[in-house]
Amino acid sequence: IIFTQSSFPDEILLMGIPIWQWRWAGFDTSVFLDLPVIPVFCSVDELKESINKFMDSPVSFYPTKEVKEKVLIECFGPYPDRAAGIITSEMVRQLKDM
């Protein structure tokens, strides 16, 4: 999957699917800006070269277990199975403080 600006690629990577980013010249809001674990492209020629390499050996582009674990922790915190509850609790706390 090639993406530009989105919030779903981290979840796709956790499913074991290769993801690449096409980075444009503007503001980058991707979590992968601060978490450089995926290929990023700004050049059509570089992207084309990597697509050809992917066609020859797709397995080498799949995220490793270590990369998936790093993304899980960095994107969803130390308790990813409780991430939604933690975020909700913090939002409620902040709203009460208003």
Secondary structure in CASP SS format (residue, H / E / C, confidence):
PFRMAT SS
TARGET T0000
AUTHOR 0000-0000-0000
METHOD secondary structure of the structure
MODEL  1
I C 1.00
I E 1.00
F E 1.00
T C 1.00
Q C 1.00
S C 1.00
S C 1.00
F C 1.00
P H 1.00
D H 1.00
E H 1.00
I H 1.00
L H 1.00
L H 1.00
M C 1.00
G C 1.00
I C 1.00
P C 1.00
I C 1.00
W E 1.00
Q E 1.00
W E 1.00
R C 1.00
W C 1.00
A C 1.00
G C 1.00
F C 1.00
D C 1.00
T C 1.00
S C 1.00
V H 1.00
F H 1.00
L H 1.00
D C 1.00
L C 1.00
P C 1.00
V C 1.00
I C 1.00
P C 1.00
V E 1.00
F E 1.00
C C 1.00
S C 1.00
V H 1.00
D H 1.00
E H 1.00
L H 1.00
K H 1.00
E H 1.00
S H 1.00
I H 1.00
N H 1.00
K H 1.00
F H 1.00
M H 1.00
D H 1.00
S C 1.00
P H 1.00
V H 1.00
S H 1.00
F H 1.00
Y C 1.00
P C 1.00
T C 1.00
K H 1.00
E H 1.00
V H 1.00
K H 1.00
E H 1.00
K H 1.00
V H 1.00
L H 1.00
I H 1.00
E H 1.00
C H 1.00
F H 1.00
G C 1.00
P C 1.00
Y C 1.00
P H 1.00
D H 1.00
R H 1.00
A H 1.00
A H 1.00
G H 1.00
I H 1.00
I H 1.00
T H 1.00
S H 1.00
E H 1.00
M H 1.00
V H 1.00
R H 1.00
Q H 1.00
L H 1.00
K H 1.00
D C 1.00
M C 1.00
END
